[in-house]
Amino acid sequence: MKNMKIGIIGTGAIGSILAEKFSHAGHHVKVTNTRSMAELEKIAASVGASAATIYGVVQDVDAIIFSMPFNAYKELPQDLLKEVPQNVVVMDTSNYYPFRDGNIPELEQITESEYISKILNRPLVKVFNNMLEGTLKYKGKAAGAESRVAISIAGDNPEHKKVVTELVDITGFDTVDGGSLAESWRQQPGTPAYCTELNESDLKQALADAEKGKAPAIRDFIMDNLRKKQAWLRMKKF
């Protein structure tokens, strides 16, 4: 794979790990976030990337990765990708959690990434959303390694998915084609494929086992229990 120019919007847990992995692999990475340029430059330097403005991060790149909280997409400039060529691969790593992002009724009809695609007015590939931070950072292995963890990707452009597959391989993981963007619900929170460490064959089965109507309730049940546990632990400290 030739060296690529990659723009990453968001330097949280996933965005910063991806920036570091791609930079170390020899790709030129630009990052941006909502902090001051001075703070951004420190973060960028720590992962081997360069700092950029929100418009600068999408200019002259081969791929763009959006790694932001779900509710932050509406704050993006509406013309952000207007001048970006159609052959630039756009990726979305986000997940929707109602307790954090507010209730979005439209998501009862379309997938999370279809919703983001409409906001961006751009086709995209959903990837890296179904991984825990620790898995992405520490569990990558060389291609062909035994028990290599797999990641599901979903999108409508085969050529873009091919590029994403190569990028996933660089981070140390296999890829399973999760189908079209409309089928990306199979890797959303609350499904058997979400935040697991499955190999390729097991991940394929997990995607097949997903039940669309059950996922939101499972997601909310898990998050509600986690929040209760965290509140209890905070109380226990006093």
Order of alpha helices (4+ residues) and beta strands (2+ residues): beta-alpha-beta-alpha-beta-beta-beta-alpha-alpha-beta-alpha-beta-alpha-beta-alpha-alpha
